[in-house]
Amino acid sequence: MTVHELARALPDIAVLRDRCRALATLEAIIEPDWEYRYYSFDSRWSPGEEMAAMSNGAGDEWSIVFSPAGAFVRGFDHESPMSPAGNDDELWPGLVDTVPEVFSACVAEPAFSFDGVLKATVCLWRQHADERWHTGELVFPAGDDPDGAGWLFQGLVEGSPEAYQKFAEDYHERPVDLAAVAEIFAMRPLTDDLVRRLNADLRLADLAKDLAEIGCSSWSAG
């Protein structure tokens, strides 16, 4: 998969946002230690903007900024031949050349950059009025997943409780209740019972700060 296939596989902005929030909520429950979470969501990223993120702790990451303009997606596979680190600190030709002005701040965002260069091997965007996701015109190096789009965004593309359960049991090395995961994906009200089914050491009250950051406090049944 490349970013071109990823653009055809991702859902629309609203569905993607809900999927990101569900994944972040699951990670907050299963892994209380922020340092070891794979997915996160910051509903207070900046005025009028939210940010979903992934980090595997090994230098690979992605971020999605949800804004009044739409959504901007950046992914970085540090071992990709398209990484700026292997190309004289230059972005891959065509990666961001056609990004609309409304997303220019995302391209220049210091939090997504290293020494002033965007950490990206994948980039796509969609304005609210658009009928599809857009990417740059790119010529890719050889390989099945040259920019890392396939494995970086696999969880978002699959977007199912079964896919998350499989990932989480491998990544967090513990059993994960599939039915409970499905309830989170369906945005059912969060209760002590639901939280305990995913992490017996937590209660709903323990998640107040995380849920406020994710912006899903309203899921709570109290």
JOURCOR-V895744 format. One record per backbone hydrogen bond with DSSP energy under -1.0 kcal/mol. NH is the residue of the N-H (numbers start at 1). CO is the residue of the C=O. Records with the same first field share a line. If there is no record, write none. Layout:
# JOURCOR-V895744
NH = CO ; CO
This chain:
# JOURCOR-V895744
6 = 2
7 = 3
9 = 5
10 = 6
16 = 12
17 = 13
18 = 14
19 = 15
20 = 16
21 = 17
22 = 18
23 = 19
24 = 20
25 = 21
26 = 22
27 = 23
28 = 24
29 = 25
30 = 26
31 = 27
36 = 33
37 = 34
40 = 53
42 = 51
43 = 213
45 = 42
46 = 49
49 = 46
50 = 66
51 = 42
52 = 64
53 = 40
54 = 62
55 = 38
56 = 60
61 = 76
62 = 54
63 = 74
64 = 52
65 = 72
66 = 50
67 = 70
71 = 126
72 = 65
73 = 124
74 = 63
75 = 122
76 = 61
80 = 77
83 = 80
86 = 83
87 = 84
89 = 84
90 = 87
95 = 92
99 = 96
103 = 100
104 = 101
107 = 103
108 = 104
112 = 109
113 = 110
114 = 117
117 = 114
119 = 112
120 = 118
121 = 75
122 = 75
124 = 73
125 = 134
126 = 71
128 = 69
130 = 127
134 = 125
152 = 148
153 = 149
157 = 153
158 = 154
159 = 155
164 = 160
165 = 161
166 = 162
167 = 163
168 = 164
169 = 165
170 = 166
171 = 167
172 = 168
181 = 177
182 = 178
183 = 179
184 = 180
185 = 181
186 = 182
187 = 184
188 = 183
190 = 219
195 = 191
196 = 192
197 = 193
198 = 195
199 = 195
202 = 199
206 = 203
207 = 204
208 = 205
211 = 207
212 = 208
213 = 209
214 = 210
215 = 211
216 = 211
219 = 216
220 = 217
221 = 190
